[in-house]
C-alpha cells in the first residue's frame, strides 16, 4: 500500500529555518517525481517544488533561493529544507507523488503545518 | 492570482448536474498539457478525481467526468450528492511547471 507521511512542521520565527520530511512506503521515491504542495489557511493549493526521478529540481518563484528539495534513497524519504522563512510561508505542506512528468499527483500525504510567526 | 481560473463557488440541489470550469492560456492548457482534477474534503488532503483530462482513477464514481477543449477544461458532476460538497481544484503545467486553479467550493443545497 502506498503511503506518504510528512513530519517536521511547527512554529518558527520569521527568518528561521525548518526541514520537512516525507517518509514513503509502498513505492520507491527515487523512481518517481516527488513534489511539495502547500496550502495557506483558507486558501488554495500552491505548488512549491519538484524533484525528478533523474534528480533535477525545480522551484516556484516564491521560494526559489530559500527552499531546497532533496531525497535520501536509502531512507526512501523526501525532504524540504526551508530557510529565511516569512509569514507568507505559513501553510500546510503536502508531499505528493507523480508517476511521470506532466502526470497527476496520485498520492498525497496528510500534510504538516508550518507556522511562521514571532 | 492563479494561472488557471476557476469560479470561486458553484452550487446545486441533490440530483442535479453542475460543472466547474478551468480556464487557462496558450502556455498551459492550450499548449497541450493534460488537466487533472482534485477533490478536497474539509480538513483532508486533496484526492485525485480525474486525470489526463477525462480519466477516472479506480474507485471514483462515474458521476464525475472531465473534458478539455482549447485553453479550457471542465469537471462535470451529475446526480449531485451531499457528500460531494467539497473544494475542487484543476491542475496542469505551464512551461513544464505545475500550476493549480484557485479552487471552487461546491455547495450542495
Interface residues (C-beta under 8 A of the other chain):
Chain A: X35 X37 X44 X45 X46 X47 X50 X58 X60 X94 X101 X102 X103 X104 X105 X106 X108 X109 X110 X111
Chain B: X2 X33 X34 X36 X38 X40 X45 X46 X47 X48 X51 X52 X57 X87 X89 X91 X93 X96 X97 X98 X99 X100 X101 X102 X103
